[in-house]
Each structure stands twice: as C-alpha cells, then as structure tokens.
C-alpha cells in the first residue's frame, strides 16, 4: 500500500545498467549536524540555552526601543521646547 509519500530515484550508468531505489520521506531527511545547532534529540541544556538566547534577544530589543524613545523625547525637548511642554505661541 502506497501512502503517496515515496520518491523513486532512477540512476542510469554508462554501461546501460539502471538502478531503481524507492525511499520514503523519512529516510531522505539528512541527519542532524553534530558541529553546530541542535541534535536530533536536544538535551535539557540545549533547550535552556535556546530559551535564554531568545530571552536575551527580547530584552535587547526592548532596551533599544526604550533608548530610541528616550532619545526622541530628549531631541524634542531640546529642539522644540514649546511643543514638548505644550505651550502655544502668542
């Protein structure tokens, strides 16, 4: 019974011989890299490292947004004090 998830690979050689191999999708997936990234079954340490990295990225972005907002407020106060303090011109 075919599930529709099979690939047929036909390889022809110079001597006329032909090889046919059928592989399922699960067997064609490349194995996980061992020199970087996650392994096929990540350990608790890898998961904690991944979550800590994500949390650090979030805090860095929030800090950058805060810094940009403070800079915009300071520029408005220095360059256009009347608008900053809401005073109308006479």
Buried (B, 14 or more C-beta within 10 A) or exposed (E): EEEEEEEEEEEEEEEEEEEEEEEEEEEEEEEEEEEEEEEEEBEEEEEEEEEEEEEEEEEEEEEEEEEEEEEEEEEEEEEEEEEBEEEEEE
